[in-house]
Amino acid sequence: MSSENSVTEEALTPEETAPEHADVPAEASDEAAAQAEEGAGQTPANRLEEEGEVAADYLEELLDIADIDGDLDIEVRNGRTYLSVVAEDEAEGLDVLVGKDGEVLEALQELTRLSVLAATGYRSRLVLDVNGYRGDRSSTLQDLAERAVADVKAGNGPVHLAPMSSYERKIVHDAVADLGFVSESEGEGPRRHIVVSAG
């Protein structure tokens, strides 16, 4: 499952997606208002730390259920929470959490984000990694961007890359821009891909 089929950063706010009920009990609306006031007093750093704790609890429970050994590292940087599932040894069990082309990892990240939304009421932009997959994939995407730019320089016209997640497209867009070329996303849903051109 790719993140294209899931909630994106441009998704509706919880208020826009909440069901409309004409007969909501007063206690429920009072409780929601109290939670909103409590959340309003949080600093962004506190909110990201809470997000990391909720996500880590969710992932620990999931790893226990699946009987997969792994340690969780939580880091907050650049306004995002980063969670990594790592193993001391080369644990084959963690590979199932990545899946083919990172599809399972993307789905697991989305489920983790939804668990944070359910627990806190706030949409999460957390990034989940398993055994350094995202770092390895980032290097591969950098190479892909360089090859696409080389093809454009060689006069092969605009280069269309394979569909990829929004997170991966951002990495490629940044790499292409650093090389002085232009990239745009085209297509919809799981067919969304990057086109690299001279500009």
N, C-alpha and C positions, 0 to 999 in steps of 0.2 A: 504494500500500500504506500503510495507516495503522499507527501504532505500536500500535494496539489488537491487531493480529494478531501482534505480535512480543513479545519478552521485555519484561515490565513490571518495575517496581521491586519488586513483591511476588513476583517469580519465585523459583524454588528456587535454593538455593546450589549451587555446583559440586559439593560433596560429595553433595548429594541427587540430582543429575542424572547423576553419573558412573556409567558402566556397572560392574556388579559382575563381576570376573574372579577366579576362584578361584586361577588359576595366574599371578599377576603376578610377573614376575621381581624379585628382591630389589634389583637395581640400579635398576629403575624406581621402586620405592617409596622407595629412598634418595634418588634424584634429586628426587622430589616433596617429600620431607621437607626437603631442603636448600633448595629454592625457597621453601617455606613459611617456613622460618626466616629466609631472606634478606628476604622480604616483610614478615615480622613486625617487622624492625628499621627499616623505612621509616617516616618520619613521614607523616601525611596529605598535607602539602604536597609532599613528594618523590614520593609515589605519584601525585598529580595532575599533577605536572610530567612524570613518566614517561608517564602516560596521554596527555598532550598531545603528547609527542614521537612516541609510537607511532601515535597517530591521524593526526598530520600526515604521517608517512612513508607511511601507508596512502593518505591522500587525495592526496598528491603523485604517487604511483605511478598511482592511478586517473585523475587529471587528465592525466598523460602518456599513458596508454593511450588515453584518449578524445580526445586532442589538443585539450584545453580549456585556455586561458590563465587563470590566476588565482593570486593570492597568498594565503598562509595567515597569519592572525593567531591567536595562541594567548593566552588570558588565563585565569588561575585566580582565581576570586572566589567567596565564599560557599560554599566546600566543593565547587565544581564546576569542571570544565574547560570553557571556551567556545572553540570553533574557528569562525572565520569565513573563508569563501572570498570574496575580493573581487577586483575588476578595476579597473585604472586608468581604463579607458574603459568605456562602456556595452557590455559584452560580451554579445551574444545567447547565446553558448555557455553562459553560466552559468545562463540561464533554464531550460535543460533539466535542470539539477541541482535545480530547485525543483519543476517539474511543476505539473499542475493541482491547485489547493488545497493545495500543499505536499506532495503524496503522495510524489513522488520524493525530496524532502528528508528526509521522515520515514524512508523506506526506506534512504537513504544514511546517515543518522544511526545507524540500527540496525546496518547493516553495519559502520560504523566502530566502534561499541561492541563488536560481536562480534570485530573484529580486535584490539581492546585486550584483551578477555577471553582470546583465544587466545594473545596474546604475553605477558601478565602474570599470568594466572590470576585476575584481579580483575574483578568486574563494574564497568562504567563507567556513570556518569550524565552523561556529557558532553553538551553541547548544541552542535549544528552549525547554522550559519547560512550562507546564501549571499546575497551582495549586499544585506544588510540586510532580507531578507524577514521575518525573525522580528520585527524592530522595527516594520515596517509592519503586520504581521499583529496585533501586540500592540495597536496603536492601533485597528485595526478591531474587535478583540475588546472593547476598553474601550468603544467606541461601542455595540457590540451589547449589552453588559451594561447600559449606561445606558438604552438603549431598552427593554430587557426590564423594568427597574425602573420606568420611566415607565408601561409598560403595566399592571404590577401596581398601581401607585399609582392609575391611572385605573379600577381595579376590573375589569380584564379577567381576573381569576383568575390561577392559576399559568401561567407562560409556559414552553413547551417549546422549547429551542433545537435547532438541527441538531446531529447527531453531530460530534464533534471529538476530536482526540488528547488524551491525558492532560495533556500540556504545556499545550495551549491551554485545557483545562478548568480547570487551576490558575489561569491568568491571569483567566478569567471569575469563578471562585469568589472570588478575592481582590478583584476589582473590585466585585462584588455586595456582599461583606461590608463593604467600605469605604463603600458607599452605605447601609449599615444594613439590608440585606435578607438573605434566606436563599436559598441555592442548594444543590441536591443533585444528584448524578449518578445517572442511572437507565439501565437497559438493560445489555446485554452486548456485548462485542466491538466490531465496527464500528458498532453501533447505540447505543453508550453516549453519552448526551447529558446536558445540564443542564436542570433545572427550577428556575425562579426564582419565589419566593413571598414573601409578607410575613412568614411565619414562623408 
